[in-house]
């Protein structure tokens, strides 16, 4: 029984099912590995490239022989002509004999750094100082091979080979050889079964030197999107491009003399790719078929075994997060064991969260009730103290002592008003400063301005939510400011009616402004103790407020600007 249960759980497991379906998805990879189509195609391409490079090298045998032998001869002659440096006739005679013996060069000579040739197989003095090719060669003082379409001495097209000669590190001139292009055309290349469409040699500057066809035809067959100079420095290269006429070509580049002379073979694309087209088509078709089959199988298996159940669990979790509603239905019996266990854990966690939140709400409600009761009792106690003080005021022997007790009673009543507002509010963390100030000012006006006082009172209070810690100092400050204003209030100029203007505004989201303005009598008033202003400044410091006060046109104003930062919503501690 246990063995059957474990066996059933094994086959219901997500890991086992994904392994089975992924094995089916990877089956085409095994087939491709057995057939090795892509490997064969790669080998075919590599062999084709190597074959083209070999055929290009064979087809350029004549050019390779002429250029390599010419560079070797120029290097040897550059050392020998130093012996005849002081005897131009002997030097010219030696070079003429060498030119006749080789029967390959139209001119053999030594060209000094000043461009005036006195030692050559042609004899005589020849000035090349103004020749552009010579000037360019002197700037580099390196081996160079270039084509002169009209030789300065022979008048025929020729290939110039120049090798620099240095004495103790100082450049003194070039050993130069001139090869008529006609000799290159007469030399036959080795016979091969496959010949390139054209063979073109070029130097390190990207300048074409020789070709198997007329020069204009060969230049039109060069690659359109690549410069010959880009291949200098590379060993070999095979690439596809179009020529200047838009025809597809395959190009092979092989060095004759590395970093100096290269040969580029030009092949018609249809001839080169005929043998590898079928292998390339197969190497593309089978991987695409394999990818499509693998994608279908993998997607179906993952969607069937994982994505559907994940979406269902996600919907259940979102419903619980929004309205704390537990799912009614569980996953089906065919669901993978891992998802069934996840749902069980989620259900248990959700039930625990609901119970914990209910317990926390009860605790919070009890806490709020207790705090409201505390504020209510504090308010009652403060009112009791105010009543006792009221009895003491009636028995006070002097008016001065009664006035002091009244001021103290007003402060106590202000605190009682704060606690009254706190226990009457729904929340205990914030209080409406506008409603609080309005109630306190109303109490003070009833006591300080009896009926028939003829004082014009203007009041305006914005609803500003204030922290409970700031409520007490603000109400005490307002009480002191209003009491002081009523103490000195009087008619202004020309016996106009006395006025009192009190307002609370919020000019910015986290800044509030309390202002009070009263008219005062021009007659000198009784000098006070200054305690009220001291208390106002003390309460302003508790509020981190700025106080501005002063007199202007028979009015006295006091402006209090203080911060009212927003408080983030309290979070429950679990």
RODO-2510 file (C-alpha; in nm, 4 decimals, decimal comma):
residues 574
     n   res          X          Y          Z
     1     x     0,0000     0,0000     0,0000
     2     x     0,2788     0,2390     0,0972
     3     x     0,4800     0,1433    -0,2074
     4     x     0,1846     0,2170    -0,4345
     5     x     0,1304     0,5547    -0,2655
     6     x     0,4929     0,6526    -0,3086
     7     x     0,4868     0,5276    -0,6658
     8     x     0,1778     0,7409    -0,7395
     9     x     0,3318     1,0510    -0,5761
    10     x     0,6452     1,0042    -0,7821
    11     x     0,4553     1,0096    -1,1084
    12     x     0,2400     1,3018    -0,9916
    13     x     0,5454     1,5101    -0,9008
    14     x     0,6135     1,8230    -1,1039
    15     x     0,9826     1,7428    -1,1422
    16     x     0,9171     1,4012    -1,2965
    17     x     0,6597     1,5346    -1,5409
    18     x     0,8752     1,8269    -1,6542
    19     x     1,1705     1,5900    -1,7047
    20     x     0,9546     1,3623    -1,9207
    21     x     0,8201     1,6402    -2,1397
    22     x     1,1566     1,8151    -2,1719
    23     x     1,3056     1,4842    -2,2797
    24     x     1,0469     1,4724    -2,5587
    25     x     1,1276     1,8353    -2,6454
    26     x     1,4988     1,7579    -2,6701
    27     x     1,4484     1,4494    -2,8846
    28     x     1,5073     1,6486    -3,2094
    29     x     1,8447     1,7570    -3,0693
    30     x     1,9426     1,3938    -3,0423
    31     x     1,8387     1,3293    -3,4002
    32     x     2,0407     1,6272    -3,5176
    33     x     2,3389     1,5096    -3,3149
    34     x     2,3167     1,1653    -3,4806
    35     x     2,2843     1,2972    -3,8319
    36     x     2,5413     1,5727    -3,7636
    37     x     2,3996     1,7814    -4,0399
    38     x     2,5295     2,1055    -3,9097
    39     x     2,8751     1,9617    -3,8550
    40     x     2,8854     1,8287    -4,2065
    41     x     2,7701     2,1626    -4,3418
    42     x     3,0370     2,3421    -4,1439
    43     x     3,3008     2,0993    -4,2638
    44     x     3,1811     2,1454    -4,6191
    45     x     3,2017     2,5230    -4,5911
    46     x     3,5472     2,5037    -4,4336
    47     x     3,6742     2,2647    -4,6981
    48     x     3,5280     2,4811    -4,9715
    49     x     3,7019     2,7897    -4,8308
    50     x     4,0350     2,6067    -4,7986
    51     x     3,9964     2,4753    -5,1529
    52     x     3,9272     2,8235    -5,2880
    53     x     4,2275     2,9640    -5,1054
    54     x     4,4485     2,6865    -5,2441
    55     x     4,3211     2,7388    -5,5965
    56     x     4,3753     3,1149    -5,5649
    57     x     4,7309     3,0583    -5,4480
    58     x     4,7977     2,8222    -5,7391
    59     x     4,6423     3,0590    -5,9923
    60     x     4,8656     3,3437    -5,8738
    61     x     5,1862     3,1428    -5,9125
    62     x     5,3359     3,3659    -6,1843
    63     x     5,2715     3,6893    -5,9959
    64     x     5,3995     3,5341    -5,6736
    65     x     5,7233     3,4207    -5,8421
    66     x     5,7907     3,7557    -6,0108
    67     x     5,7197     3,9702    -5,7031
    68     x     5,8995     3,7513    -5,4504
    69     x     6,2069     3,7098    -5,6727
    70     x     6,2054     4,0813    -5,7505
    71     x     6,1963     4,1760    -5,3799
    72     x     6,4783     3,9313    -5,3075
    73     x     6,6864     4,0668    -5,5934
    74     x     6,6256     4,4273    -5,4873
    75     x     6,7333     4,3454    -5,1330
    76     x     7,0530     4,1807    -5,2561
    77     x     7,1326     4,4617    -5,5008
    78     x     7,0775     4,7290    -5,2326
    79     x     7,3757     4,5830    -5,0457
    80     x     7,5942     4,5318    -5,3512
    81     x     7,5585     4,8765    -5,5061
    82     x     7,7146     5,0223    -5,1934
    83     x     8,0445     4,8897    -5,3204
    84     x     8,0162     5,1094    -5,6293
    85     x     7,9023     5,4203    -5,4459
    86     x     8,1970     5,6264    -5,5720
    87     x     8,2047     5,4840    -5,9287
    88     x     7,8746     5,5413    -6,1174
    89     x     8,0142     5,3943    -6,4408
    90     x     8,1179     5,0701    -6,2788
    91     x     7,7865     5,0550    -6,0954
    92     x     7,5876     5,1086    -6,4159
    93     x     7,7959     4,8452    -6,5962
    94     x     7,7313     4,5915    -6,3183
    95     x     7,3576     4,6532    -6,3143
    96     x     7,3378     4,6388    -6,6946
    97     x     7,5086     4,3005    -6,6902
    98     x     7,2634     4,1791    -6,4234
    99     x     6,9664     4,3054    -6,6249
   100     x     7,0842     4,1265    -6,9393
   101     x     7,1474     3,8040    -6,7510
   102     x     6,8059     3,7960    -6,5829
   103     x     6,6181     3,8902    -6,9025
   104     x     6,3131     3,9736    -6,6859
   105     x     6,3597     4,3365    -6,5849
   106     x     6,3408     4,6383    -6,8106
   107     x     6,5355     4,8525    -6,5640
   108     x     6,7625     4,7803    -6,2683
   109     x     6,9002     5,0747    -6,0760
   110     x     6,9814     5,2471    -5,7501
   111     x     6,7728     5,5589    -5,6789
   112     x     6,9400     5,7858    -5,4168
   113     x     6,7440     5,9816    -5,1599
   114     x     6,7781     6,2997    -5,3722
   115     x     6,5932     6,1356    -5,6620
   116     x     6,8784     6,1665    -5,9188
   117     x     6,9671     5,8183    -6,0525
   118     x     7,3257     5,7853    -6,1787
   119     x     7,3604     5,4076    -6,1316
   120     x     7,1205     5,2043    -6,3509
   121     x     7,1167     4,9399    -6,6203
   122     x     7,0014     5,2093    -6,8664
   123     x     7,3097     5,4241    -6,8003
   124     x     7,3146     5,8017    -6,7894
   125     x     7,1556     6,0371    -6,5338
   126     x     6,7815     6,0304    -6,4672
   127     x     6,5981     6,2707    -6,2359
   128     x     6,3024     6,1249    -6,0450
   129     x     6,2902     6,3892    -5,7715
   130     x     5,9532     6,5196    -5,8959
   131     x     5,7997     6,1766    -5,9537
   132     x     5,4892     6,1313    -5,7264
   133     x     5,5628     5,7608    -5,6718
   134     x     5,9190     5,8366    -5,5647
   135     x     5,8043     6,1158    -5,3303
   136     x     5,5511     5,8799    -5,1686
   137     x     5,8146     5,6072    -5,1282
   138     x     6,0650     5,8492    -4,9666
   139     x     5,7998     5,9495    -4,7103
   140     x     5,7710     5,5889    -4,5907
   141     x     6,1273     5,4603    -4,6609
   142     x     5,9842     5,1074    -4,6771
   143     x     5,9600     4,8331    -4,9338
   144     x     5,7020     4,9201    -5,1922
   145     x     5,5479     4,7707    -5,5051
   146     x     5,3374     4,9777    -5,7417
   147     x     5,2278     4,9964    -6,1061
   148     x     5,3433     5,2696    -6,3399
   149     x     5,1141     5,2755    -6,6468
   150     x     5,3932     5,4395    -6,8471
   151     x     5,7504     5,3710    -6,7493
   152     x     5,9621     5,6887    -6,7432
   153     x     6,2373     5,5225    -6,9519
   154     x     6,0654     5,2452    -7,1468
   155     x     5,7251     5,4147    -7,1950
   156     x     5,5506     5,0786    -7,1393
   157     x     5,3383     4,9678    -6,8385
   158     x     5,5570     4,8159    -6,5740
   159     x     5,5579     4,6878    -6,2166
   160     x     5,8053     4,8796    -5,9963
   161     x     5,9722     4,7050    -5,7009
   162     x     6,1706     4,9238    -5,4576
   163     x     6,3754     4,8148    -5,1573
   164     x     6,5220     5,0779    -4,9183
   165     x     6,8925     5,0841    -4,8382
   166     x     7,0254     5,2182    -4,5063
   167     x     7,3835     5,2952    -4,4042
   168     x     7,4348     5,3009    -4,0255
   169     x     7,0624     5,3645    -3,9783
   170     x     7,0452     5,6483    -4,2319
   171     x     6,8303     5,6114    -4,5418
   172     x     7,0408     5,6575    -4,8585
   173     x     6,8135     5,5358    -5,1399
   174     x     6,6220     5,2520    -5,3070
   175     x     6,7293     4,9543    -5,5097
   176     x     6,4641     4,9492    -5,7818
   177     x     6,3557     4,6928    -6,0407
   178     x     6,1057     4,7432    -6,3223
   179     x     5,9124     4,4399    -6,4528
   180     x     5,7160     4,4898    -6,7779
   181     x     5,3544     4,3799    -6,7370
   182     x     5,3830     4,2003    -7,0718
   183     x     5,6211     3,9493    -6,9129
   184     x     5,3621     3,8723    -6,6436
   185     x     5,0935     3,8083    -6,9056
   186     x     5,3228     3,5753    -7,1024
   187     x     5,4034     3,3619    -6,7983
   188     x     5,1570     3,0689    -6,7681
   189     x     5,0022     2,9685    -6,4390
   190     x     4,9774     2,6043    -6,3285
   191     x     4,6864     2,4241    -6,4894
   192     x     4,4013     2,3501    -6,2438
   193     x     4,0559     2,2006    -6,2901
   194     x     3,8920     2,5105    -6,1430
   195     x     4,0067     2,8600    -6,2246
   196     x     3,8894     3,1867    -6,0645
   197     x     3,7002     3,4328    -6,2745
   198     x     3,9878     3,6794    -6,2266
   199     x     4,3086     3,7217    -6,0249
   200     x     4,4115     4,0699    -5,9096
   201     x     4,7219     4,1588    -5,7082
   202     x     4,7269     4,4722    -5,4918
   203     x     4,9752     4,6432    -5,2616
   204     x     4,9495     4,7540    -4,8967
   205     x     4,7932     5,0833    -5,0043
   206     x     4,5011     4,8952    -5,1625
   207     x     4,6152     4,9826    -5,5149
   208     x     4,5589     4,7117    -5,7828
   209     x     4,8842     4,5958    -5,9474
   210     x     4,8168     4,3183    -6,1993
   211     x     4,5122     4,1285    -6,3289
   212     x     4,4283     3,8515    -6,5751
   213     x     4,1856     4,0717    -6,7680
   214     x     4,1924     4,4326    -6,8914
   215     x     4,2359     4,6707    -6,6001
   216     x     3,8991     4,8478    -6,6422
   217     x     3,7135     4,5143    -6,6466
   218     x     3,8981     4,3880    -6,3383
   219     x     3,8329     4,7037    -6,1385
   220     x     3,4599     4,6769    -6,2052
   221     x     3,4640     4,3248    -6,0560
   222     x     3,6119     4,4314    -5,7184
   223     x     3,3915     4,4136    -5,4037
   224     x     3,1535     4,7064    -5,3730
   225     x     3,1344     4,7277    -4,9929
   226     x     3,4933     4,6550    -4,8943
   227     x     3,8176     4,8324    -4,9681
   228     x     4,1227     4,6311    -5,0625
   229     x     4,3226     4,8154    -4,7996
   230     x     4,1072     4,6568    -4,5268
   231     x     4,2622     4,3150    -4,5970
   232     x     4,6208     4,4277    -4,5327
   233     x     4,7532     4,2603    -4,2188
   234     x     4,5326     3,9477    -4,2414
   235     x     4,6616     3,6057    -4,3408
   236     x     4,3727     3,4800    -4,5551
   237     x     4,0095     3,5745    -4,6053
   238     x     3,7018     3,4384    -4,7822
   239     x     3,3836     3,6455    -4,8074
   240     x     3,0795     3,7117    -5,0223
   241     x     2,9918     4,0505    -5,1700
   242     x     2,8649     4,2137    -5,4870
   243     x     3,0837     4,3853    -5,7432
   244     x     3,0383     4,7397    -5,8649
   245     x     2,7804     4,6169    -6,1168
   246     x     2,5701     4,4432    -5,8503
   247     x     2,6653     4,0828    -5,9419
   248     x     2,7156     3,8380    -5,6544
   249     x     3,0736     3,7221    -5,6156
   250     x     3,2880     3,5168    -5,3770
   251     x     3,6260     3,6711    -5,3007
   252     x     3,9403     3,5010    -5,1667
   253     x     4,2392     3,6990    -5,0388
   254     x     4,5850     3,5396    -5,0008
   255     x     4,9105     3,7215    -4,9120
   256     x     5,1987     3,7027    -5,1587
   257     x     5,4313     3,9059    -4,9361
   258     x     5,2627     3,9647    -4,5980
   259     x     5,1872     4,3319    -4,5248
   260     x     5,3110     4,4270    -4,8743
   261     x     5,1463     4,2453    -5,1664
   262     x     4,8242     4,0400    -5,1728
   263     x     4,6236     3,8577    -5,4363
   264     x     4,2435     3,8539    -5,4506
   265     x     4,0622     3,5821    -5,6403
   266     x     3,7189     3,6577    -5,7871
   267     x     3,4729     3,3671    -5,8226
   268     x     3,1204     3,3496    -5,9578
   269     x     2,8907     3,2658    -5,6658
   270     x     2,6798     3,0083    -5,8496
   271     x     2,9912     2,8065    -5,9368
   272     x     3,1380     2,8108    -5,5869
   273     x     2,8218     2,7395    -5,3846
   274     x     2,6785     2,4666    -5,6097
   275     x     2,8394     2,1846    -5,4120
   276     x     2,7418     2,3132    -5,0669
   277     x     2,3899     2,4456    -5,1326
   278     x     2,2153     2,1203    -5,0398
   279     x     2,4119     2,0789    -4,7167
   280     x     2,3440     2,4398    -4,6177
   281     x     1,9734     2,4032    -4,6916
   282     x     1,9583     2,0909    -4,4762
   283     x     2,1558     2,2567    -4,1941
   284     x     1,9001     2,5390    -4,1872
   285     x     1,5814     2,3353    -4,2318
   286     x     1,6432     2,0735    -3,9637
   287     x     1,7364     2,3190    -3,6823
   288     x     1,4266     2,5267    -3,7594
   289     x     1,2068     2,2166    -3,7544
   290     x     1,3740     2,1057    -3,4315
   291     x     1,3195     2,4439    -3,2687
   292     x     0,9524     2,4574    -3,3629
   293     x     0,8869     2,1068    -3,2353
   294     x     1,0764     2,1711    -2,9123
   295     x     0,8933     2,4993    -2,8577
   296     x     0,5512     2,3394    -2,9039
   297     x     0,6217     2,0461    -2,6747
   298     x     0,7914     2,2556    -2,4051
   299     x     0,5200     2,5196    -2,4040
   300     x     0,2388     2,2658    -2,3890
   301     x     0,4019     2,0722    -2,1072
   302     x     0,4858     2,3751    -1,8949
   303     x     0,1436     2,5290    -1,9517
   304     x    -0,0283     2,1994    -1,8733
   305     x     0,1698     2,1258    -1,5578
   306     x     0,2676     2,4622    -1,4113
   307     x     0,1363     2,7842    -1,5634
   308     x    -0,2327     2,6973    -1,5277
   309     x    -0,2014     2,6079    -1,1605
   310     x     0,0195     2,9084    -1,0890
   311     x    -0,2412     3,1398    -1,2391
   312     x    -0,5168     2,9763    -1,0334
   313     x    -0,3182     3,0117    -0,7106
   314     x    -0,2355     3,3703    -0,8030
   315     x    -0,6042     3,4564    -0,8456
   316     x    -0,6854     3,3021    -0,5086
   317     x    -0,4066     3,5014    -0,3404
   318     x    -0,5195     3,8274    -0,5029
   319     x    -0,8789     3,7713    -0,3893
   320     x    -0,7570     3,7094    -0,0356
   321     x    -0,5343     4,0178    -0,0435
   322     x    -0,8201     4,2452    -0,1536
   323     x    -1,1142     4,1229     0,0569
   324     x    -0,9719     3,8598     0,2918
   325     x    -1,1831     3,5904     0,1274
   326     x    -1,0573     3,2317     0,1361
   327     x    -1,0952     3,0197    -0,1812
   328     x    -1,3906     2,7848    -0,1793
   329     x    -1,2536     2,5230    -0,4196
   330     x    -0,9246     2,3368    -0,3949
   331     x    -0,7073     2,2146    -0,6810
   332     x    -0,8188     1,9055    -0,8712
   333     x    -0,6837     1,5593    -0,7996
   334     x    -0,4772     1,5650    -1,1196
   335     x    -0,2813     1,8726    -1,0082
   336     x     0,0891     1,8199    -0,9308
   337     x     0,1606     1,7378    -0,5683
   338     x     0,3796     2,0473    -0,5207
   339     x     0,0973     2,2876    -0,6098
   340     x    -0,1481     2,1030    -0,3849
   341     x     0,0952     2,1456    -0,0955
   342     x     0,1426     2,5146    -0,1791
   343     x    -0,2319     2,5701    -0,1688
   344     x    -0,2580     2,3924     0,1672
   345     x     0,0174     2,6115     0,3126
   346     x    -0,1504     2,9229     0,1692
   347     x    -0,4878     2,8298     0,3200
   348     x    -0,3274     2,7732     0,6590
   349     x    -0,1337     3,1010     0,6391
   350     x    -0,4419     3,2972     0,5281
   351     x    -0,6510     3,1563     0,8150
   352     x    -0,3768     3,2490     1,0617
   353     x    -0,3567     3,6031     0,9181
   354     x    -0,7331     3,6523     0,9516
   355     x    -0,7249     3,5422     1,3163
   356     x    -0,4217     3,7614     1,3955
   357     x    -0,5779     4,0674     1,2288
   358     x    -0,9004     4,0172     1,4221
   359     x    -0,7038     3,9949     1,7466
   360     x    -0,5052     4,3080     1,6598
   361     x    -0,8207     4,5011     1,5716
   362     x    -0,9728     4,4076     1,9057
   363     x    -0,6553     4,5143     2,0864
   364     x    -0,6463     4,8423     1,8949
   365     x    -1,0130     4,9103     1,9682
   366     x    -0,9580     4,8432     2,3388
   367     x    -0,6534     5,0711     2,3345
   368     x    -0,8509     5,3544     2,1720
   369     x    -1,1330     5,3150     2,4247
   370     x    -0,8851     5,3284     2,7103
   371     x    -0,7128     5,6396     2,5718
   372     x    -1,0446     5,8135     2,5156
   373     x    -1,1376     5,7354     2,8735
   374     x    -0,8054     5,8786     2,9943
   375     x    -0,8580     6,2001     2,7960
   376     x    -1,2161     6,2231     2,9237
   377     x    -1,1075     6,1897     3,2852
   378     x    -0,8238     6,4399     3,2401
   379     x    -1,0736     6,6848     3,0927
   380     x    -1,3089     6,6314     3,3863
   381     x    -1,0270     6,6790     3,6350
   382     x    -0,9167     7,0009     3,4639
   383     x    -1,2729     7,1319     3,4688
   384     x    -1,2952     7,0409     3,8373
   385     x    -0,9773     7,2401     3,9012
   386     x    -1,1286     7,5269     3,7023
   387     x    -1,4403     7,5171     3,9226
   388     x    -1,2301     7,5215     4,2385
   389     x    -1,0334     7,8161     4,0982
   390     x    -1,3621     7,9896     4,0187
   391     x    -1,4571     7,9626     4,3858
   392     x    -1,1142     8,0958     4,4798
   393     x    -1,1549     8,3895     4,2389
   394     x    -1,4771     8,4962     4,4115
   395     x    -1,2973     8,4997     4,7488
   396     x    -0,9822     8,6754     4,6254
   397     x    -0,9195     8,9968     4,8295
   398     x    -0,7937     9,2123     4,5391
   399     x    -0,8672     9,2622     4,1719
   400     x    -0,5044     9,1887     4,0792
   401     x    -0,5131     8,8464     4,2434
   402     x    -0,8481     8,7723     4,0780
   403     x    -0,6991     8,8671     3,7402
   404     x    -0,4027     8,6322     3,7895
   405     x    -0,6341     8,3470     3,8854
   406     x    -0,8550     8,4137     3,5816
   407     x    -0,5541     8,3959     3,3509
   408     x    -0,4510     8,0675     3,5070
   409     x    -0,8082     7,9404     3,4816
   410     x    -0,8131     8,0265     3,1102
   411     x    -0,4981     7,8216     3,0515
   412     x    -0,6469     7,5248     3,2363
   413     x    -0,9672     7,5485     3,0335
   414     x    -0,7588     7,5540     2,7140
   415     x    -0,5926     7,2268     2,8118
   416     x    -0,9310     7,0827     2,9014
   417     x    -1,0548     7,1747     2,5550
   418     x    -0,7631     6,9861     2,3985
   419     x    -0,8432     6,6681     2,5872
   420     x    -1,2133     6,7092     2,5095
   421     x    -1,1400     6,7220     2,1366
   422     x    -0,9084     6,4209     2,1606
   423     x    -1,1626     6,1866     2,3152
   424     x    -1,4373     6,3127     2,0836
   425     x    -1,2298     6,2453     1,7706
   426     x    -1,2428     5,9099     1,5932
   427     x    -0,8628     5,8922     1,5798
   428     x    -0,6257     5,9741     1,8610
   429     x    -0,3191     6,0644     1,6565
   430     x    -0,4432     6,3839     1,4837
   431     x    -0,6684     6,6736     1,5855
   432     x    -0,8358     6,9481     1,3808
   433     x    -0,6497     7,2634     1,4861
   434     x    -0,9125     7,4904     1,3257
   435     x    -1,2005     7,3465     1,5306
   436     x    -0,9867     7,3444     1,8452
   437     x    -0,8841     7,7111     1,8125
   438     x    -1,2401     7,8132     1,7280
   439     x    -1,3705     7,6562     2,0500
   440     x    -1,0958     7,8076     2,2675
   441     x    -1,1380     8,1544     2,1164
   442     x    -1,5138     8,1289     2,1687
   443     x    -1,4632     8,0555     2,5403
   444     x    -1,2169     8,3430     2,5784
   445     x    -1,4458     8,5885     2,3986
   446     x    -1,7362     8,4972     2,6242
   447     x    -1,5253     8,5653     2,9325
   448     x    -1,3202     8,8610     2,8052
   449     x    -1,5754     9,0476     2,5915
   450     x    -1,9048     9,0825     2,7725
   451     x    -2,2211     9,1791     2,5909
   452     x    -2,2289     9,5378     2,4634
   453     x    -1,8515     9,5704     2,4284
   454     x    -1,8898     9,7010     2,0689
   455     x    -1,5863     9,5054     1,9433
   456     x    -1,6012     9,3825     1,5817
   457     x    -1,4683     9,0273     1,5820
   458     x    -1,3691     8,8550     1,2556
   459     x    -1,2777     8,4825     1,2662
   460     x    -1,1620     8,2445     0,9941
   461     x    -1,0269     7,8950     1,0597
   462     x    -0,9035     7,6419     0,8066
   463     x    -0,9156     7,2708     0,8830
   464     x    -0,5534     7,1888     0,9682
   465     x    -0,4767     6,8394     1,0981
   466     x    -0,2228     6,8653     1,3799
   467     x    -0,0283     6,6089     1,5821
   468     x    -0,1605     6,5643     1,9348
   469     x     0,1843     6,6548     2,0762
   470     x     0,1524     7,0002     1,9182
   471     x    -0,2088     7,0588     2,0216
   472     x    -0,1340     7,1647     2,3829
   473     x     0,1363     7,4272     2,3073
   474     x    -0,0730     7,5671     2,0187
   475     x    -0,3862     7,6096     2,2307
   476     x    -0,1907     7,7660     2,5162
   477     x    -0,0206     8,0032     2,2712
   478     x    -0,3578     8,0994     2,1186
   479     x    -0,5028     8,1541     2,4660
   480     x    -0,2181     8,3868     2,5621
   481     x    -0,2365     8,5771     2,2303
   482     x    -0,6145     8,6266     2,2454
   483     x    -0,6026     8,7255     2,6144
   484     x    -0,3297     8,9836     2,5448
   485     x    -0,5269     9,1187     2,2479
   486     x    -0,8433     9,1611     2,4560
   487     x    -0,6395     9,3195     2,7358
   488     x    -0,5164     9,6035     2,5169
   489     x    -0,7983     9,6270     2,2637
   490     x    -0,9482     9,9675     2,2064
   491     x    -1,0740    10,2022     1,9322
   492     x    -0,8232    10,3103     1,6686
   493     x    -0,7867    10,6496     1,5054
   494     x    -1,0859    10,8909     1,5150
   495     x    -1,2538    10,6732     1,7770
   496     x    -1,3395    10,4072     1,5196
   497     x    -1,4914    10,0857     1,6414
   498     x    -1,2505     9,8422     1,8099
   499     x    -1,1773     9,5302     1,6033
   500     x    -1,0289     9,1875     1,6559
   501     x    -0,9315     8,9675     1,3588
   502     x    -0,8291     8,6023     1,4194
   503     x    -0,7492     8,3496     1,1438
   504     x    -0,5827     8,0125     1,0807
   505     x    -0,4691     7,9341     0,7241
   506     x    -0,2569     7,6707     0,5483
   507     x    -0,0629     7,8461     0,2705
   508     x     0,1406     7,5325     0,1915
   509     x     0,0692     7,1581     0,2323
   510     x     0,2906     7,1277     0,5422
   511     x     0,2861     7,4847     0,6748
   512     x     0,0148     7,6582     0,8818
   513     x    -0,0199     8,0240     0,9779
   514     x    -0,2078     8,1664     1,2805
   515     x    -0,2562     8,5435     1,2907
   516     x    -0,4322     8,7804     1,5309
   517     x    -0,4763     9,1546     1,4823
   518     x    -0,6382     9,3981     1,7245
   519     x    -0,6848     9,7711     1,7375
   520     x    -0,5603     9,9515     2,0474
   521     x    -0,6303    10,2846     2,2103
   522     x    -0,3893    10,5675     2,1367
   523     x    -0,3864    10,6536     2,5082
   524     x    -0,0931    10,4957     2,6961
   525     x    -0,1914    10,1605     2,8446
   526     x    -0,0922    10,0152     3,1774
   527     x     0,2483     9,8515     3,1478
   528     x     0,2184     9,4711     3,1781
   529     x     0,4549     9,2142     3,3262
   530     x     0,5571     9,0696     2,9868
   531     x     0,4775     8,7145     3,1032
   532     x     0,2268     8,6611     2,8201
   533     x     0,4827     8,7308     2,5484
   534     x     0,7368     8,5093     2,7258
   535     x     0,4877     8,2240     2,7261
   536     x     0,4047     8,2837     2,3593
   537     x     0,7723     8,2608     2,2653
   538     x     0,8159     7,9483     2,4785
   539     x     0,5193     7,7753     2,3158
   540     x     0,6401     7,8841     1,9700
   541     x     0,9747     7,7124     2,0335
   542     x     0,7902     7,3902     2,1183
   543     x     0,6089     7,4176     1,7840
   544     x     0,9303     7,5033     1,5913
   545     x     0,7400     7,8133     1,4849
   546     x     0,8383     8,1638     1,3814
   547     x     0,6698     8,4586     1,5570
   548     x     0,6393     8,8021     1,3989
   549     x     0,4698     9,0829     1,5939
   550     x     0,4475     9,4611     1,5700
   551     x     0,2350     9,7742     1,5601
   552     x     0,1071     9,9549     1,2512
   553     x    -0,1599    10,2249     1,2165
   554     x    -0,3147    10,1818     1,5640
   555     x    -0,3244     9,8019     1,5194
   556     x    -0,1151     9,5324     1,6748
   557     x    -0,0567     9,2085     1,4899
   558     x     0,0995     8,8740     1,5788
   559     x     0,1703     8,6128     1,3104
   560     x     0,2732     8,2568     1,3970
   561     x     0,4039     8,0269     1,1195
   562     x     0,4601     7,6651     1,2178
   563     x     0,5110     7,3292     1,0379
   564     x     0,2402     7,0632     1,0194
   565     x     0,4164     6,7606     0,8659
   566     x     0,2117     6,4814     0,7195
   567     x     0,2223     6,1650     0,9183
   568     x     0,2518     5,8311     0,7453
   569     x    -0,0273     5,5870     0,8015
   570     x     0,0508     5,3741     1,1082
   571     x     0,1318     5,0104     1,0437
   572     x     0,0426     4,7173     1,2615
   573     x     0,3241     4,5280     1,4291
   574     x     0,2706     4,1569     1,4035
***
